[in-house]
Amino acid sequence: MTDFSTANRSMPPPPSRMRRTGGVKRALLRWLLFAGLGVFALFYLMPLFVMLTTSLKSLEEIRTGSLVALPRTVTFDAWHTAWSQACSGIKCEGLRPYFMNSVLIAVPAVAISTMIGALNGYVVAHWRFRGANIIFSLMLFGCFIPFQVVLLPMARMLGLMGLAGTIPGLIFVHVIYGIGFTTLFFRNYYVSVPGELVKAAKVDGAGFLRIFWSIFLPLSLPIFVVTIIWQFTQIWNDFLFGVSFSQAGTQPVTVALNNIVNSTTGVKEYNVDMAAAIIAALPTLLVYVVAGKYFIRGLTAGSVKG
Amino acid sequence: MTRWLEHHLPKAVLAPSFLAVLVFVYGFIGWTAWVSLTRSKLMPRYEIDGFGQFVRLFASPRWDTAFGNLFIFGLLFVVISLVLGLLLAILLDQRIRVEGVIRTIYLYPMALSLIVTGTAWKWVLNPGLGLEAVVRGWGFENFRFDWLVNSDMAIYTVVIAGVWQASGFVMALFLAGLRSVDQEIIRAAEVDGIPTYRIYSAIIIPSMAPIFMSAFIVLTHLAIKSFDLVIALTGGGPGYATDLPATYMYAMAFSRGDIGQAAASAMVMMAVVFAIVVPYLYSELRPRHD
């Protein structure tokens, strides 16, 4: 479903009739096609280009020069400031501590929700018991709720648990609202493992955990990659939970970025804003560049079955 | 004993997640629903008072704007992303050698946080120094592109940034769909000399109805939840011009201290999502004959 393989499209050249009448027309269409593709590529690349060049300019050059011009003199001052000095709110420590917060939130939350999802998916796909289907449906629906509907009670609950404004609190929230998706991913993947395999293993005396460990886990590398990438992207890019359930020292990088950009004190430093935005985006961009195939598979797995 | 344990282990594995979902999804929805029917203000109160909060909500001009914006933004965002995504997928489907590179370029925004997207577009659309200044620099002195600070037009900047972020994703969905159409039929049509646009409009696109559906669901869902983008791009402004239900809810809950209004607006969001997602989930989960 999510394979873009063009193997089955290596067709013979189109029938000669078309070629004879339309040589020029075809060339023209081809040219138009590439022009169109190029224009759209520019549209998608432009903001990234502008961010990058702006982050490398001095404020002086930003004010006098053009948005789309390359920097006359390249300076990394803005990157320095964004990383370790930019002010968000009253503190001026740059993005660094918040970047670390995001790491501290994302790594455990991704690990825990993925492991839970693997086990859940295994149960839902191969150890059906009465009510399992309903449970799965209920969990699936949980993926689709607008989180605004749980913000208020969750804020109170975190308070009661003593986790309000803490990093463990944010990990907890991300795990809770992540398991719906991780379960779905693993369930859809494990469904394609033949039930006979499980039955045969049972006959041989293997139990629930043994079958998971020695049959399912060895098959699971691709779906682990897909799920980990999906969860990491979701959690790293999260803003709503981060802004609702954190406090001054525990904000994730997205919240700090927004605070830096919208901080009203002092001169507006656009180059610092852009450098900060790129820093906040780097981890997920890197994942996308390195493992784009799995990233796409996660995106589509959430929406298309099979 | 071990047999009994073995027999119940699958249930025991699923139980904590089930319990968590029951409490943190359904219990919490129940709590919010309950509070939306009370006179809660700064602190929740639990005496049911009827639909006063909803009456107040729909009488509020700010909510009026936010709810209206949801439909303007949602409709444009979904329709433009669908059309653009399909167009890009068809363009990319023409056996192009650099397809991989172009696909990567079209899709990368989806990996970004909406806060980053909002920050980037806020800068690009900055009237003083952004695109407006660029075009003026090219000699069009009277060019105006101040949507970001124009309360009638600001909501459309959210549409632009949203489409920029999500259309590549729609393209990926459609491209995968295009590739799964039976190639024999297409080849037969090509041999018969049927023009390419007819092949697309009569054969390929109709066969992708389920993908339209999925893309539509994902996009509407994104539109209803979109909160980050507005916060980063316009902050809901100028004034309340680009408020969405999500930002209204957040403002009531965390800065205005009006828990009753926050709960009521969250329930309306929930109802909208419900109306769209439930029929879809129902059709997805219906047992199939296979």
Interface residues (C-beta under 8 A of the other chain):
Chain A: M1 T2 D3 F4 S5 T6 N8 R9 M11 P14 P15 R17 M18 L33 F34 G36 L37 F40 A41 F43 Y44 L45 M46 P47 L48 V50 M51 T54 I62 R63 S66 L67 V68 I116 L119 N120 V123 V124 W127 F129 A132 N133 I135 S137 L138 M139 L140 F141 G142 F144 I145 P146 F147 Q148 V149 V150 L151 L152 P153 M154 A155 R156 M157 I176 Y177 I179 G180 T183 G207 F208 L209 T233 W236 N237 D238 F239 L240 V243 S244 T254 L257 N258 V261 N262 Y270 D273 M274 A276 A277 I278 A280 A281 T284 L285 V287 Y288 V289 G292 F295 I296 L299 T300 G302 S303 V304 K305
Chain B: E6 L9 P10 K11 V13 L14 P16 S17 F18 A20 V21 L22 F24 V25 Y26 G27 F28 I29 W31 T32 V35 P44 L88 L91 L92 Q94 R95 I96 E99 I102 R103 T104 I105 Y106 L107 Y108 P109 M110 A111 L112 S113 L114 I115 V116 T117 T119 A120 W121 K122 W123 V124 N126 L129 G130 L131 A133 V134 G137 W164 G168 F169 A172 L173 L175 A176 R179 S180 Q183 R187 E190 V191 G193 P210 I211 S214 A215 I217 V218 H221 I224 K225 F227 D228 I231 A232 G235 P245 A246 M249 Y250 A253 F254 I259 A262 A263 S265 A266 M267 M269 M270 V273 V277 V278 L281 E284 L285
